[in-house]
Amino acid sequence: MTEEVADLMPDGRSELKDICYATEGGIALHLDVLGPEPLPAAPLPTVVRIDGCPGWGPGDRSSALLPFANPVLARAGFLTIAISVRHSGQAVFPAQLDDVQAALRWVHRNPLGLPIDPGRVGVWGQSAGGHLAALAGLHRSRRTPIHAVVTISGPSDFLRPGGDLRIDRSSPVTALVGGNVTTHHDQLRAASPVTHVAAGAPPFLIVHGTADETVPYEQAERLHQALLAVGASSRLLPVVGGDHDLRAARYDVAHEVVRFFGEVLSG
């Protein structure tokens, strides 16, 4: 860690906020860093949290600082990074995936000299953030490899809708791709993680409530089965009776996320 970064740490906490990682379409994109205190000199496994904006709409990446999100990972010894992405009112897909990939390039470039281990990078997110985490993990890149993915309550197949995943009328999904299934079938397919499942995918932890009213539980099953079919490592964790937000199980889920990343990114 550089002396300049150390000087920015407020009150000795291992936290950096509002760092601009890219500017896309005239929109500045920012990230927040949270890590154990004090930050070590040795590189740490690093996990990127994708803003769980409701329905790919305007979100607040500060939700990553809720105690069952990035703080639980930081306490377990991970360096965490929460990113903002353009929402569907600012740009249609694949802009959101482009932004995640730009953030990953920032992580691997590491311009601030943070204790990032580029060989141990994970991504996670919930709902819309979980969808983008899955997509990012399945769009493999030698320049910005991802070694573990956690998707929570995320959709995986827009061409098999249900719940609030409506593709024949105005909905968050059609806003994401810019049109309905009649005019934007190919875009809906391209935005579906199951489309991109292939051998060599990183290990996945898929968490989903069986009573999810927004994104049906079957979406998690489809992604899980597709990963297993190509020989990828996938663990499906059903939260019995859990709703979309998993309110009653947030800390239990956080424990499983820490355990998963600990196992896969152990080095």
C-alpha positions, 0 to 999 in steps of 0.5 A: 500500500502506498503512503498516499493511500495510507494518508487517505485512511479515515481514523485509521480504518482500512477504508477508501471511498469514492474512487473514480475507476472509469468514466463511461458515456460521460458518467463517472463510475466510483468504487469503495474499498474496505479491508481488514485493519490494518491492511497488510503488505502481503496481497489479500484475496480480493472480492468485488461487490456489484451494486444490487440496484433494484431492477438495474435502476439507480442504486446505492453502493453504500449498501455494500457496507451493511454488516452482512455484506462487505464488512463480514468479508473484511473481518475475515481477511478479504480486501473488498471493493464495492462498485457502481455501474450505469443503471438502465436509465443511463444506458442499456445492456451490455453497458452494465457488464462493460462497467463491471469489466472496467472495474475488474481492469482497475483491480488488476491494474491496481493503480493505488498499490493496494494489497490485491492478489490478482490470482485470487479475485472473486465477485458477488452480488445480489438480485441485479448485482447477482445477475451481473456477477454471474455474467462477469464470471462467465465472460472469461478474460485472461486480462481480468480473470475471476476465480470465484462467483457468488450470485444471490437471488439473481436471474439467469435466463430471461427467455424463461420468465416468471415473477417480475421477469416479464419480457412481453411488456414494460418491466425492469428486464425490458428496460435493461435491454431496451425492448421486449422479446418481440424486438429484442430477443437476441439482447435478452438471450445475450443478457442471460447468464445461462447462455454463456455457461461453458467449460472452464467457468469459475466455481459458483455459489448460487444462493436463492430463496425458494419463495422468491416472489421477484426472481423464481427459484427455478432461475437458480436451478437452471444456472446450477444445472447448466454449470454442472453439465459442463463440468464446472463447480457449482453449489446451490444453496436454497434458502427454504421459504426465503423471499427475494431479499432474504431478510431472515437469512442475511447473516446465515448467507453471509457466513456461507459466502465467507466460507465459500470464498475462503475455500476457493480463494485460499491460495 
